[in-house]
Amino acid sequence: MDKIFLSGLKIDTVIGIWEWERKIRQTVIIDLEMSADIAKAAATDRVEDTLNYKLVAKRIRSFVADSSFQLVETLAERVAGIVRDEFDVQWVKVRVNKPGAIRGSRDVGILIERGEWSD
């Protein structure tokens, strides 16, 4: 199995547990790795034969921008579910970064994997 990745997708959303966080939009950065069999697409050179990462990015951007979660854990889980359910992906790795969440830290976030990886 092959991987298609999408890195550094910056999206403004409402995220956080504190009252002040519920009143503003903050930037999260999402990285995805998704299982895909790209052999057919490589042979045909047709986007219809592969996982269209532009459509994945558009769907995730829309979902996250419209969401309002308290925890990045919940956001990561929901993103993984969308990728697996709507794009027929068997395995996905989702990293959600919330820059500036901890003073003195460049970044903080969650990294999850869902599904079965097969070679």
N, C-alpha and C positions, 0 to 999 in steps of 0.2 A: 504494500500500500504506500502511496505517496502522500506528501503533505503540501497543502497550499497555505501560505501564511499571509497575514495582514498585520502590519505593525504600526503603532503610533497613531491610532485613530483617536483624535481629540474631539471630545463632545462636552458641551456645557449641559449640566443637569442639576436638579435638586437632589442632594445626597448628604446625609449626616444625621446625627442624633441630637445635636444641640439646637435650641430654639433659633438662634441666629442663622444656623445653616439651612433651616427650613424656609428662610425668607430670601435666600440668594441662590444664584446658580454658580456652581463650581465646575471646573474642568476635570474630567476624568480622561485617562488615556487607556485605550483598550488594544491589546494584542491578541490575535487569534492564530492558532494552528489547527488545521482541519484535515481529516483524512480524505483522500480522494484517489481514485484510480485515473491517472491522467494518460494512460497508454492510448486510449482511443482518440483523445483530443490531440495528442502528439502526432498520431498517424493521419488524422483528417484535417488538422489545423482549423477546426471549427469550435467556436466558443460554446456552441450548443452541446458539445460532447465533454464538457468539463464543468467543474464547480465555478460558477461565475462570481468571482470575488467582488466585482463592482456591485452586484445585486445584494450580496451579503453585507457589504459595507453600508449601502443605502438603507437596508432594513434595520441594521443594528444602530446606525446613527439616528434614525427616526424613533426607534423604540427608546433608546437611552435619553434622548432629548425630551421626550414626553413623559418620562418616568419620574418618580419621586420616592426613592427608597431611603431608609435610614442607614442600612448597612451595605458596604461594598460586596459583602458575601452574597447578599440577596441579588444584587445586580449581576454579579458574575454567574450565579446559578441560572437566572432568567435568560441571560445572553446565551449561555451554553444550550439551554433548552430550545431557544429559537433556532440556533444553527443546526442542531440535530434534527428537530422536528420539521422545520420548514425547508431545509436544504438537503435532506436525506444524507446527513453526515453521520457515520458510525462512531467517530471519535473526534473530540474537540478539546483543545487546551485554551483556556481563557485566562488572561491576565488583566486585571483592572487596577490601574495605578491612580492614586489620589494625591497628586503633588501638593506639598505644603501642609499636609494634614497633621504632621508632627513637627513642632518647632525644632530646628537644628537638623532635620532630616530632609534629604533631597526628595525622597519618595516613600510612599507606603502603599500597600495594596494586597491583593489576593491573587493566587494562582491556583486554578482548579483544572482537573481533567475529568471528562465524562465520556462514557462509552468504552467500547472495546477496540483496541488497536490490533490490527492484523498485518502480517507481512505478506 
